[in-house]
């Protein structure tokens, strides 16, 4: 039975996050906030789910480019593995720098910088749009001549390293500070302090920042997050707010070439007041009320549920029918959206809960399509639709 053992990365990273939390608590350092950590992990769960579906496509792209457009046909050797690692990190530097300097790219990358915390959970804030974008940059590697097998292998190593630099619990690391990206260097990158903006783009090696003038040492106390904080835990709003803001900004701009310059211009060209305009139009509000311990436990339960579903989906992907895969993906996405909506105390969460129950019942009928199961499903629909308003009221009273 062939399993996707990369699924083990999910519990591995979650355990490391928990250990960091416990260590920080023992040292009396408050580096975690509940809503921020939940939002971070939710984004990471969605990214892990999307990776399962599209990683194979990335391999196909690299393989196709290497076979049809490769300038050289590089064979693995110890020296060339090192060269590939350096080329991968150099390409990352320019992808990362341009993701901060071009609005269209920043729309994909901004999610990673929204958190006002800085800990291991922040490393999970990667979106599928960002994964696709950086794959476009890394596509230069197979054209140079590196085979897809080498590229995907080195990307596993290269993708693991950044997780460990998202922490406030590790100080400066002596001689490593001169050539490696350290937690200290990366704290600067996540800062919203004016003196730290657009610095330290490196992923594994800090040498590129020193070569191209974007290096800055950590010297003063850091404020994390965006210069214009989002103040919202909505899963959907976190992913798409900047695209909507950019759309409004482009619409307001006069002339085709001016619009194009804005799309490929720097983020500071976007009027920060546009967000308030979009929020008012979509009725997006900032909820400053604490959810309370009971509700927090319910949210944690849902996050654990989503993580377990993605873990099992990744582990047994090859043995799940298409219908089960679709139902699992929908269940996970609804759960992630629901967690953010609960933290924001939205009144429409009952519709999401109802939809999740419907999906669970559908999965049971597909897996066990007996007369009694179908009858149970029909009865469930008839009864819940008959008393929908009452159930909604009782649910909201229980939750809030």
Residue pairs with C-beta under 8 A, 6 or more apart in sequence:
1 319
2 318
3 315
3 316
4 52
4 314
4 315
4 316
4 317
4 318
5 315
6 314
7 311
7 312
7 314
7 315
9 48
10 48
10 307
10 310
10 311
10 314
11 311
13 44
13 120
13 123
13 124
13 163
14 41
14 307
16 120
16 163
17 37
17 41
17 119
17 120
17 121
20 31
20 119
20 120
20 167
20 169
21 32
21 37
21 119
23 169
24 30
24 31
24 32
24 119
24 168
24 169
27 169
29 168
29 169
31 117
31 118
31 119
31 167
31 168
31 169
32 117
32 119
32 121
33 116
33 117
34 291
34 296
35 233
35 291
35 343
36 115
36 116
36 117
36 121
36 233
37 117
37 119
37 121
38 233
38 299
38 300
38 303
38 339
38 343
39 114
39 115
39 233
39 235
39 238
39 340
39 343
40 115
40 117
40 121
40 122
40 124
40 125
41 121
41 124
41 303
41 307
42 235
42 303
42 306
42 336
42 339
42 340
43 111
43 124
43 125
43 126
43 127
43 235
43 238
43 239
44 121
44 123
44 124
44 125
44 126
45 124
45 303
45 306
45 307
45 310
45 332
45 336
46 127
46 128
46 235
46 332
46 333
46 336
47 124
47 126
47 127
47 128
47 131
48 310
48 314
49 310
49 313
49 329
49 332
50 128
50 131
51 128
51 131
52 310
52 313
52 314
52 317
53 329
54 128
54 131
54 132
58 131
58 135
58 152
59 148
59 152
61 135
61 139
62 138
62 139
62 141
62 142
62 148
62 151
62 152
63 142
63 147
63 148
65 139
65 142
65 143
66 142
66 143
66 145
66 146
66 147
66 148
69 142
69 143
70 142
70 143
70 144
70 145
71 143
71 144
71 145
72 144
72 145
73 145
73 147
74 80
74 144
74 145
74 146
74 147
74 150
76 147
76 150
80 146
80 150
81 150
81 154
84 141
84 146
84 150
84 151
84 154
85 154
85 157
85 158
85 204
86 205
87 141
87 144
87 146
88 138
88 141
88 151
88 154
88 155
88 158
89 158
89 202
89 203
89 204
89 205
89 208
90 208
91 137
91 138
91 140
91 141
92 134
92 137
92 138
92 158
92 202
92 203
92 204
93 201
93 202
93 203
93 208
93 209
93 212
94 137
95 133
95 134
95 137
95 138
96 109
96 201
96 202
96 203
97 198
97 201
97 212
97 214
98 105
99 105
99 106
99 108
99 109
99 130
99 133
100 106
100 109
100 198
100 201
100 267
101 198
101 266
101 267
102 264
102 265
102 266
103 246
103 262
103 263
103 264
103 265
103 266
103 267
103 269
103 270
104 246
104 263
104 264
105 133
106 242
106 267
107 129
107 242
107 243
107 246
108 127
108 129
108 130
108 132
108 133
109 130
109 133
110 226
110 242
110 267
111 125
111 126
111 127
111 130
111 238
111 239
112 122
112 125
112 126
112 127
112 130
113 125
113 190
113 225
113 226
114 125
114 225
114 226
114 230
114 238
115 121
115 122
115 125
115 224
115 225
116 224
116 225
116 229
117 224
118 166
118 167
118 168
118 187
118 190
118 222
118 224
119 166
119 167
119 168
120 163
120 166
120 167
122 166
122 190
123 162
123 163
123 166
127 239
138 151
138 155
141 151
142 148
142 151
158 203
158 204
161 181
161 203
161 204
162 181
162 186
162 203
162 204
164 183
165 181
165 182
165 183
165 185
165 186
166 183
166 186
166 190
167 183
168 183
168 187
169 183
170 182
170 183
170 184
171 183
171 184
172 182
172 184
172 218
173 180
173 182
173 183
173 184
176 182
177 184
177 185
177 206
178 206
179 205
179 206
179 207
180 204
180 205
180 206
181 200
181 202
181 203
181 204
181 205
181 206
182 206
184 217
184 218
185 200
185 202
185 206
185 209
185 215
185 218
186 200
187 218
187 222
187 224
188 196
188 199
188 200
188 216
188 217
188 218
188 222
189 196
189 199
189 200
189 201
190 222
190 224
190 225
191 197
191 222
191 223
191 224
192 223
192 224
192 225
192 226
192 227
192 229
193 220
193 222
193 223
195 216
195 220
196 216
196 222
197 227
198 214
199 209
199 214
199 215
199 216
200 206
200 209
200 214
200 215
200 216
201 208
201 209
201 214
202 208
202 209
206 215
209 215
228 272
228 275
230 237
230 238
230 241
231 286
232 238
232 241
232 284
232 286
232 344
233 287
233 340
233 343
233 344
234 284
234 337
234 340
234 341
234 344
235 336
235 337
235 339
235 340
235 341
236 337
236 340
237 284
237 340
238 340
241 275
241 278
244 278
244 282
245 270
245 274
245 275
245 278
246 262
246 263
246 270
248 274
248 277
248 278
249 262
249 269
249 270
249 271
249 274
250 259
250 262
250 263
253 259
253 262
262 269
262 270
278 284
279 285
285 344
287 343
287 344
287 345
289 345
291 299
291 342
291 343
291 345
295 342
295 399
295 400
298 342
298 399
299 339
299 342
299 343
302 335
302 338
302 339
302 342
303 335
303 339
305 335
306 332
306 335
306 336
306 339
309 328
309 331
309 332
309 335
310 332
313 320
313 325
313 328
313 329
313 332
317 325
320 328
321 366
323 366
324 363
324 366
324 367
327 359
327 362
327 363
327 366
330 359
331 356
331 359
331 360
331 363
334 352
334 355
334 356
334 359
335 356
337 352
338 349
338 352
338 353
338 356
341 348
341 349
341 352
342 349
342 399
345 400
347 396
349 399
350 391
350 392
350 395
350 396
353 395
354 384
354 388
357 380
358 381
361 376
361 377
361 380
362 377
364 373
364 377
365 373
365 374
365 377
384 391
